[in-house]
Amino acid sequence: MTSPQAAQRAPAFVPVLALAGITVSLQQTLVVPLVPQFPRLLGAPAADTAWVVTATLLTAAVAVPIVGRLADMVGKRRMLLLCLATLIAGSVVAALSTSLIPLVVGRALQGLATGVIPLGISLMRDELPPERLGSATALMSASLGVGGALGLPLAALIAQTADWHVLFWAAGGLGAVVLIGVIALVPESAQRAGGRFDLVGAVGLAAALVSLLLAVSKGGTWGWGSATTVTLFVVAVVVLLLWTWWELRTRQPLVDLRVSRRRQVLLTNTASVVMGFSMFAMSLVYPQLLQLPTSTGYGLGQSILVAGLVLAPGGLCMMAMSPVSARISAASGPRTTLMLGATVVAVGYGVGAAFHGAVWQLVVSSIVIACGIGLGYGAMPSLIMAAVPVEQTAAANSLNNLMRALGTSFASAVAGVLLASLVTSAGVPTETAFVVVMLLGAGAAVVAVAIVAGIPPRRRAGSAPATASPTASPTATPAKPAARDLPAGEPLLRGTVRHRDTPAPGAVLTVVGTDGQQLGRARTGDDGAFVLPRASAGRAHLLVVQWRGISRAESLSGTAPGLVRDVELPAARAAPATPSPSTVPG
């Protein structure tokens, strides 16, 4: 529950968490200016030095879902501190390295810290009052793109003016500053899921992700038809199928696939993959186009520092769009915000594909794309958190973050193939190759709009469908009350109650306040839908659902009034769920 002390700390700990997200996302582009120089600096072949980038990608993919589950079990702040400590340790190892293997180890440790962003979002849900939650989570979500955009010019500046080890000392120093800020200002959440850690599920998911990402990231080097690449793809598919089978049958899974397959969660995660693809396409194309010599007829002949500075305004725009995203979501729902963001991204890529003959044109295009990414990324956490139980917030946000990372990996592979296959006689990518990748970015954004359109729109108060026909016989059995029959009042929650993916008609929902008083009560209609109005004043604390001998209790800490909150009842009849001591009313 949000405490008065937490509310007082809110203005301070929100920027600290956002800075933590930016610090972690900086690691994505930290080494980009050095990639062509690593073979000379480390005395190793280019194929081997590529692991400096690949190692971070692999450890990040494996760590994010595992850290999210552990955070729900043992504490989000605790895992946040562990992630930041790992980032600092990896930065120090990389800063002290003079050969390839220690540098790869350091970069792998840096990748383990990627779970900071979903952990920050989850802490905000647990600690912030509803009126601050939307803008704060939008800012935290956008920090993923902000750090990536700002990292390139900063890294290029340091690489051109100082020894390359300074990059990692700077990353470690910034991580230490954030660590101190978290210790001083960020409270620990009282929410706990408890249970046992699913080690089998963690190993299985790690094996599937490593196989998939290795095949995607190294397929261009090894050959897409090579035995190694094909074998890795096959292993990824087989292990993923076995992992799904296990997760659906174990009592305490690493990832609750029953929650993840809810329509709102599933479609949001699918859209996240596509949006991740669309976001990263810009980072792959624009720097190359800016740095190609003017003798090609389409290159702009700029340095990597200038190329980074072209993308830097986009990072600032992502941050500036986070409050805008929150306002649109509050007025029209996060579904609308995500669709609008994807549309803006498509327009930005369209501008870039048509006009890319001058630096200012790419600046305009990148800003438009960044604004769309800021809108879309800001809406994703709201869609996820409105559809999952509070005790699974960190795991659900971590899975969503993983979906974005998969999208960026696919973008890197697809763009790499196109830019390597469509080349001039001098061996550089053709203008057509760049345009095709930009059009793919636009197309991916359009696909994201279509996917998000499948998410049920937010219902207006009293708009749930009726279930009784006006012409029904007066002697017929009375129909169960529909959501529209509920008494008038400010809606606390709306949504649906389901049991084994089917509606739960006639379920009784009760909201309890922080003082133990009942704030509202409702009953679902035949379609499982409900609109729960406020009957008395107070801060919502606990939602209790009862249906045919099955009970479920969920904390409403950090839930904004009027948001959609779908409830999935347990498969088996059980005693009422017992909330953790921190969520017992009174």
Secondary structure, DSSP 8 states (H G I E B T S, - for coil): ---HHHHHHHHHHHHHHHHHHHHHHHHHHTTGGGGGGHHHHHTS-HHHHTHHHHHHHHHHHHHHHHHHHHHHHH-HHHHHHHHHHHHHHHHHHHHH--SHHHHHHHHHHHHGGGGHHHHHHHHHHHHS-HHHHHHHHHHHHHHHHHHHHHHHHHHHHHHHHS-THHHHHHHHHHHHHHHHHHHHH---------S---HHHHHHHHHHHHHHHHHHHHHHHH-TTSHHHHHHHHHHHHHHHHHHHHHHHSSS-SS-HHHHTSHHHHHHHHHHHHHHHHHHHHHHHHHHHHHS-GGGSS-----HHHHHHHHHHHHHHHHHHHHHHHHHHHHH-HHHHHHHHHHHHHHHHHHHHH--SSHHHHHHHHHHHHHHHHHHHHHHHHHHHTTS-GGGHHHHHHHHHHHHHHHHHHHHHHHHHHHHHSB-TTSSB-HHHHHHHHHHHHHHHHHHHHHHTTS-----TT-S---S-TT--TTS------GGGS--S-EEEEEEEEETTEE-TT-EEEEEETTS-EEEEEE--TTSEEEEE--S-S-EEEEEEEETTEEEEEE-TT--TTEE--EEE-SS--S-----GGG---
